[in-house]
Amino acid sequence: MQPLRGTTVVSLEQAIAAPYATRQLADLGARVIKVERPGTGDFARDYDTRVHGLSSHFVWVNRNKESLALDFKDLRGMDVLRRLLAEADVFVQNLAPGAAERAGLGWDELHATHPGLIVCDISGYGSPGPYTAAKAYDLMVQSESGLLSVTGTAEEVAKAGISVSDIAAGMYAYSSVLAALLERGHTGEGTHIDVSMLEATVEWLGFPLYYAFDGALPPPRAGAAHATIYPYGPFTSGDGKVVMMCIQNEREWAAFCERFLRCPELATHPDYDGNAARNSNRAALGALIAARFAELTSARAVELLAAVPVAHARVNSLEEVWKHPQLAARGRWHQVQTPAGPIPALAPPGLVDATPRMDPVPGLGEHTRSILAEVGLTDDEIDDLVAGRSI
């Protein structure tokens, strides 16, 4: 399914949030022209060298795109960019706050000249406001949003192990662009989209926010356990491996007591009858459950939990995720080319397609000449831009 075929996206993007949004659009068939700095490109290209010498961040979020090396601060470069925008459907940018406006690429100016263009700005905090100009890397936004206050252990906060604020912003940008394309189909008008990493993360923080509503105490940090539901979290089996499990209702609790703990009377014990009671007495109950897990290998514990049945999971390493049997059974791994050769890539979640779009991850400036020729530049003009380091 490639419903965005024929849609052109021009993106002044870097790092994760905007590239992740445009990769989702590209996966659905959009043509994404990624404008990069000549010589250096998107700085995420240099985050690490873990994928055959390429950056793990970059290969993840940049397949299915064309790379145009262009200095839009140069008058000739800006002329090229404006030619591209005149034919584009969507413009995405996550430059430093105010940079697009200073370059004449803000919503007001673009809408006046290209009324059908959808403009998507992605920033840390949005505009206006006292934080508009603040640097907003993922960890900073995880901190400002309150995410760190509910993540970690009682002794220490911890950031999420992935760029969750970048990803949240990228996904809201992606879904908002889809909505704007539908709206334009009705009205013919482009839309201004202003995605804030802060707002995207706070939206995802809904349960803790409401739990702490009106000055109430926030949920305690509980490591890998759930802050307010018990038992829900990790338990160590007799062979030293960790198994995750959770109880969601009283029916599961009674069956767990009978079939796993082999202590059916525990289900109606006043200290554990109902989640609120179990949560208040989690230290004592946790000791009872831990003792039972210690009697079992992880394989046997998983077998018994499945027979109850209650939700459970292995705590997989990343190496094990690459080999996960469920992903293999569903045919979710495909190959994508990169400048360093082919690598595996996960098919877009949700789309059931035996041949999802897996066009290469581009080298820096790989498509510069072909794109410049499309907008009408001659070979001599292109050579002149190369000589002047404008591309």
WOVENPE-V792601 format. One record per residue. N is the residue number from 0. RES is the residue in one letter. PHI is phi in radians with two decimals (NA if undefined). OMEGA is omega in degrees with one decimal (none if undefined). D_LAST is the distance of its C-alpha to the last C-alpha in Angstrom with 1 decimal. Layout:
BEGIN
n->[N:N]
res->[RES:RES]
phi->[PHI:PHI]
omega->[OMEGA:OMEGA]
d_last->[D_LAST:D_LAST]
END
This chain:
BEGIN
n->[0:1:2:3:4:5:6:7:8:9:10:11:12:13:14:15:16:17:18:19:20:21:22:23:24:25:26:27:28:29:30:31:32:33:34:35:36:37:38:39:40:41:42:43:44:45:46:47:48:49:50:51:52:53:54:55:56:57:58:59:60:61:62:63:64:65:66:67:68:69:70:71:72:73:74:75:76:77:78:79:80:81:82:83:84:85:86:87:88:89:90:91:92:93:94:95:96:97:98:99:100:101:102:103:104:105:106:107:108:109:110:111:112:113:114:115:116:117:118:119:120:121:122:123:124:125:126:127:128:129:130:131:132:133:134:135:136:137:138:139:140:141:142:143:144:145:146:147:148:149:150:151:152:153:154:155:156:157:158:159:160:161:162:163:164:165:166:167:168:169:170:171:172:173:174:175:176:177:178:179:180:181:182:183:184:185:186:187:188:189:190:191:192:193:194:195:196:197:198:199:200:201:202:203:204:205:206:207:208:209:210:211:212:213:214:215:216:217:218:219:220:221:222:223:224:225:226:227:228:229:230:231:232:233:234:235:236:237:238:239:240:241:242:243:244:245:246:247:248:249:250:251:252:253:254:255:256:257:258:259:260:261:262:263:264:265:266:267:268:269:270:271:272:273:274:275:276:277:278:279:280:281:282:283:284:285:286:287:288:289:290:291:292:293:294:295:296:297:298:299:300:301:302:303:304:305:306:307:308:309:310:311:312:313:314:315:316:317:318:319:320:321:322:323:324:325:326:327:328:329:330:331:332:333:334:335:336:337:338:339:340:341:342:343:344:345:346:347:348:349:350:351:352:353:354:355:356:357:358:359:360:361:362:363:364:365:366:367:368:369:370:371:372:373:374:375:376:377:378:379:380:381:382:383:384:385:386:387:388:389:390]
res->[M:Q:P:L:R:G:T:T:V:V:S:L:E:Q:A:I:A:A:P:Y:A:T:R:Q:L:A:D:L:G:A:R:V:I:K:V:E:R:P:G:T:G:D:F:A:R:D:Y:D:T:R:V:H:G:L:S:S:H:F:V:W:V:N:R:N:K:E:S:L:A:L:D:F:K:D:L:R:G:M:D:V:L:R:R:L:L:A:E:A:D:V:F:V:Q:N:L:A:P:G:A:A:E:R:A:G:L:G:W:D:E:L:H:A:T:H:P:G:L:I:V:C:D:I:S:G:Y:G:S:P:G:P:Y:T:A:A:K:A:Y:D:L:M:V:Q:S:E:S:G:L:L:S:V:T:G:T:A:E:E:V:A:K:A:G:I:S:V:S:D:I:A:A:G:M:Y:A:Y:S:S:V:L:A:A:L:L:E:R:G:H:T:G:E:G:T:H:I:D:V:S:M:L:E:A:T:V:E:W:L:G:F:P:L:Y:Y:A:F:D:G:A:L:P:P:P:R:A:G:A:A:H:A:T:I:Y:P:Y:G:P:F:T:S:G:D:G:K:V:V:M:M:C:I:Q:N:E:R:E:W:A:A:F:C:E:R:F:L:R:C:P:E:L:A:T:H:P:D:Y:D:G:N:A:A:R:N:S:N:R:A:A:L:G:A:L:I:A:A:R:F:A:E:L:T:S:A:R:A:V:E:L:L:A:A:V:P:V:A:H:A:R:V:N:S:L:E:E:V:W:K:H:P:Q:L:A:A:R:G:R:W:H:Q:V:Q:T:P:A:G:P:I:P:A:L:A:P:P:G:L:V:D:A:T:P:R:M:D:P:V:P:G:L:G:E:H:T:R:S:I:L:A:E:V:G:L:T:D:D:E:I:D:D:L:V:A:G:R:S:I]
phi->[NA:-2.23:-1.17:-1.70:-1.02:1.62:-1.67:-1.93:-2.03:-1.86:-2.32:-1.66:-2.25:-2.72:1.10:-2.08:-0.98:-1.21:-1.02:-1.18:-1.09:-1.27:-1.14:-1.09:-1.13:-1.14:-1.02:-1.58:1.88:-1.15:-1.47:-1.96:-1.75:-1.64:-1.55:-2.20:-1.17:-1.04:1.54:-1.99:1.27:-0.98:-1.14:-1.20:-1.07:-1.95:-1.10:-2.81:-2.32:-1.40:-1.95:0.91:1.61:-1.75:-1.32:-1.08:-1.09:-1.20:-1.15:-1.13:-1.96:-2.28:-1.23:1.12:-2.14:-1.92:-1.80:-1.99:-1.45:-2.71:-1.64:-1.34:-1.36:-1.38:-1.00:-1.24:-1.15:-1.14:-1.08:-1.09:-1.07:-1.17:-1.09:-1.14:-1.15:-1.13:-1.87:-1.50:-1.73:-2.43:-2.14:-2.09:-2.59:-2.34:-1.20:-1.01:-0.90:1.50:-1.16:-1.12:-1.11:-1.10:-1.50:1.40:-2.03:-1.39:-1.02:-1.03:-1.22:-1.17:-1.18:-1.14:-1.69:-2.33:-1.09:-1.58:-1.35:-1.56:-1.98:-2.06:-1.73:-2.11:-2.54:-1.21:-2.21:1.38:-2.46:-1.49:2.46:-1.19:-1.77:-0.91:-1.58:-1.25:-1.14:-2.41:-1.29:-0.92:-1.09:-1.10:-1.29:-0.98:-1.26:-1.12:-1.33:1.62:-1.04:-1.11:-1.20:-2.03:-2.10:2.13:-1.88:-1.05:-1.52:-2.62:-1.30:-2.55:-1.37:-1.08:-1.33:-2.19:-1.40:-1.15:-1.24:-1.07:-1.15:-1.04:-1.10:-1.07:-1.24:-1.21:-1.12:-1.02:-1.18:-1.21:-1.12:-1.03:-1.11:-1.16:-1.13:-1.12:-1.09:-1.12:-1.09:-1.57:-1.88:1.39:-1.77:-1.30:-2.29:-1.65:-1.96:-2.22:-1.75:-1.88:-1.03:-1.06:-1.16:-1.10:-1.25:-1.10:-1.03:-1.29:-1.62:-0.97:-1.07:-1.07:-1.05:-1.28:-1.07:-1.71:-1.10:1.02:1.47:-1.18:-1.13:-1.29:-1.12:-1.23:-1.23:-2.27:1.07:-1.51:-1.45:-1.43:-1.24:-2.32:-1.98:-2.57:-1.34:-2.79:2.67:-1.57:-2.39:-1.67:-1.44:-1.13:-1.60:1.52:-1.54:-1.65:-2.11:-1.62:-2.65:-2.65:-1.93:-1.92:-2.72:-1.26:-1.11:-1.12:-1.06:-1.11:-1.17:-1.10:-1.09:-1.30:-1.64:-1.82:-1.35:1.02:-2.52:-1.06:-1.17:-1.15:-1.05:-1.89:-1.06:-1.01:-1.31:-2.26:-1.50:1.89:-1.06:-1.04:-1.19:-1.09:-1.15:-1.21:-2.05:-1.18:-1.13:-1.17:-1.15:-1.05:-1.14:-1.14:-1.19:-1.07:-1.11:-1.20:-1.06:-1.13:-1.40:-2.10:-1.28:-1.10:-1.11:-1.22:-1.07:-1.08:-1.07:-1.22:-1.11:-1.15:-1.36:-1.03:-1.71:-2.31:-1.13:-2.71:-2.79:-1.38:-1.64:-1.37:-1.37:-1.12:-1.06:-1.22:-1.13:-0.99:-1.85:-1.02:-1.11:-1.22:-1.13:-1.16:-1.11:-1.60:1.10:-1.48:-1.61:-2.28:-1.99:-2.26:-1.40:-2.38:-1.05:-1.88:1.91:-1.28:-2.39:-1.27:-2.52:-1.34:-1.08:-0.99:-1.01:1.69:-1.50:-1.70:-2.56:-1.18:-2.31:-1.11:-1.12:-2.38:-1.26:-1.10:-1.34:-1.39:-1.29:-1.06:1.26:-1.02:-1.90:-1.02:-1.10:-1.17:-1.22:-1.11:-1.14:-1.06:-1.53:1.81:-1.39:-1.46:-1.05:-1.13:-1.14:-1.15:-1.07:-1.14:-1.13:-1.09:-1.08:-1.53:1.02:-1.45:-2.37]
omega->[-179.0:-173.2:-178.6:174.1:-176.4:176.8:-179.7:178.5:171.8:-173.9:167.7:-166.3:177.2:178.3:-169.1:-166.6:-179.7:177.3:178.6:178.1:-176.3:175.3:176.7:178.2:178.8:178.4:179.4:172.9:-179.3:169.9:-179.4:175.8:-176.4:-179.1:-175.9:177.8:175.2:175.8:-176.2:179.1:174.6:-175.0:176.0:175.1:-174.6:180.0:179.0:-179.9:-168.9:-176.4:-178.0:179.7:179.0:-178.0:177.9:178.0:-172.1:-177.3:179.9:-169.0:-173.5:174.0:174.4:-177.3:171.5:-179.4:176.1:175.4:-172.7:173.9:-176.1:172.7:172.9:-177.0:180.0:176.3:178.4:177.0:177.3:-178.7:179.9:175.1:178.7:-178.8:179.6:-179.3:-174.2:173.9:-174.0:172.7:-179.3:176.6:170.3:174.1:175.9:-177.8:177.3:-175.2:-179.6:179.7:179.8:179.6:-177.8:-177.9:176.1:-176.8:-174.7:-178.1:-178.3:-178.6:179.5:-177.4:-178.6:-171.5:179.3:-175.9:173.4:-177.5:-178.5:176.2:177.5:-179.3:-179.7:-170.5:-179.4:-178.6:3.1:176.7:-175.2:-178.7:-172.1:-173.6:-175.9:172.9:-168.8:172.8:-171.6:-178.0:179.5:-178.4:173.3:179.8:-177.5:-176.5:-176.6:-179.0:-179.7:-176.5:-179.7:-177.4:-179.2:-180.0:178.2:-176.2:-170.4:174.2:177.6:175.1:172.6:-176.1:175.6:-178.4:-168.5:179.4:174.1:-176.9:178.5:179.2:179.4:-178.6:176.0:175.9:179.3:-177.8:178.9:176.7:177.4:178.8:-179.4:176.2:176.3:179.9:179.5:176.5:178.6:-170.6:-174.0:-175.8:171.9:-176.8:172.9:177.9:-177.9:-175.2:178.0:175.7:179.0:-177.0:178.1:-178.8:178.8:175.8:179.8:-178.0:-171.2:-177.8:179.1:179.2:-178.5:175.7:179.9:-175.3:172.5:175.5:178.7:178.8:178.6:175.2:-179.2:172.6:-171.7:179.5:179.8:176.6:174.7:-175.4:-171.7:178.6:-178.3:-4.8:-178.0:-179.2:-171.7:172.1:-175.9:179.9:-175.1:178.6:175.7:179.3:-176.6:176.7:174.7:174.5:177.5:174.4:-176.1:-177.2:-174.0:176.3:177.5:-179.2:-179.8:179.4:177.9:179.2:-176.3:-168.6:-179.9:-178.9:-177.5:-178.8:-172.7:-178.5:180.0:-175.5:-176.8:174.9:-175.2:178.6:-172.3:-177.6:-175.9:-175.7:-179.2:178.9:179.7:179.9:179.2:-176.3:-173.2:180.0:-179.7:180.0:179.0:178.4:178.7:-179.0:-179.9:179.4:178.2:178.0:-178.3:178.2:-170.0:166.2:179.2:179.8:179.8:178.2:178.3:179.1:-179.2:178.2:177.9:-178.6:-177.0:-6.5:169.8:179.8:179.8:-178.7:169.6:173.9:-171.7:167.3:177.1:176.2:178.9:178.2:177.1:-176.2:-173.0:-175.9:-179.6:177.6:178.7:-177.2:-179.2:177.3:-173.6:-179.6:177.0:178.9:174.1:178.6:174.1:175.5:179.8:179.6:-175.6:174.2:175.7:178.1:-178.9:176.1:179.5:-180.0:176.7:-177.8:177.9:-172.7:-178.5:-179.1:177.8:179.0:179.8:175.2:-169.8:164.6:-170.6:166.1:-179.1:177.4:-174.9:-174.6:-173.2:-175.5:-177.8:179.6:178.4:177.2:178.4:-177.1:169.7:179.6:177.1:177.5:-179.9:179.1:178.2:178.8:178.9:177.0:177.2:-179.1:179.3:178.7:175.3:177.2:none]
d_last->[34.2:30.8:31.7:28.2:27.2:25.8:24.4:20.7:19.4:16.1:15.8:14.3:16.2:17.0:20.2:22.9:24.3:21.6:20.3:24.0:24.6:21.9:23.0:26.5:25.3:23.4:26.6:28.4:26.3:23.7:20.2:17.9:14.2:13.0:10.0:9.0:7.9:5.3:8.2:10.9:10.6:13.8:16.3:18.9:17.4:19.2:22.5:24.4:24.5:27.5:26.4:26.2:23.9:21.8:22.2:25.2:23.8:20.5:22.2:24.7:22.7:19.7:21.3:21.1:17.5:14.2:11.0:7.9:5.0:4.4:6.0:9.1:11.1:9.6:11.9:9.7:7.5:11.1:12.4:10.4:11.6:15.0:15.3:14.8:17.3:19.7:20.2:20.1:23.2:22.2:19.7:20.0:18.8:20.2:18.4:20.8:23.8:23.2:19.5:18.9:21.8:20.7:17.4:19.7:19.1:22.6:25.2:27.3:24.6:23.0:26.5:27.6:25.0:24.7:28.2:27.8:24.7:25.6:23.9:24.3:23.9:24.7:25.8:28.4:31.1:30.3:30.9:33.2:35.3:35.9:33.5:30.5:28.5:29.7:27.4:28.2:27.6:29.7:32.7:32.9:33.3:35.7:37.7:37.6:38.5:41.6:40.5:41.2:44.7:45.8:44.0:45.6:49.1:51.8:51.1:47.3:44.4:41.6:38.2:37.5:36.1:33.1:30.6:33.0:31.8:28.1:29.6:32.0:29.4:27.2:30.2:31.3:27.9:28.1:31.7:31.1:28.4:30.8:33.5:31.4:30.7:34.4:35.2:32.8:34.8:37.9:36.7:33.5:32.1:29.1:29.9:28.7:28.7:28.8:29.2:30.4:30.6:33.9:35.4:34.4:36.0:39.1:39.6:39.8:42.2:44.8:47.7:47.8:47.3:50.3:52.3:52.1:52.7:54.7:54.9:56.0:55.2:51.9:52.0:52.4:49.7:51.1:48.6:48.4:51.5:51.6:52.5:55.2:56.2:58.3:58.5:54.7:52.7:52.9:56.1:56.5:58.6:61.1:58.6:56.2:53.6:52.6:53.2:52.1:54.5:55.3:58.2:57.5:61.0:64.7:65.2:62.7:64.2:67.7:66.6:64.7:67.8:70.0:67.9:65.7:67.5:70.9:72.2:72.6:74.6:71.6:70.1:72.6:73.1:72.9:70.2:67.8:68.9:65.8:62.2:63.0:65.8:63.8:61.0:63.5:65.1:62.1:63.0:66.4:65.1:62.1:64.6:66.5:63.5:62.1:65.5:65.4:61.9:63.0:65.7:63.2:60.4:57.1:57.6:61.0:59.9:57.2:59.9:62.3:59.7:58.8:62.5:63.1:60.5:58.2:54.4:53.3:50.3:49.4:47.1:44.6:42.3:38.6:39.7:42.4:40.0:38.0:41.4:42.8:45.4:44.8:41.0:42.0:44.8:42.6:40.0:37.2:35.2:32.7:30.0:26.2:23.9:21.3:19.3:22.5:25.0:27.0:28.3:30.8:29.8:32.3:32.7:32.1:35.4:37.6:36.4:38.9:36.9:37.6:34.1:31.6:28.0:26.4:23.1:21.0:19.2:15.6:13.8:10.5:7.9:11.0:11.0:7.5:9.2:12.5:11.5:9.9:13.1:15.1:14.4:15.4:12.8:14.3:13.3:13.5:11.3:8.5:9.5:9.6:6.0:5.5:8.6:7.9:5.3:3.8:0.0]
END
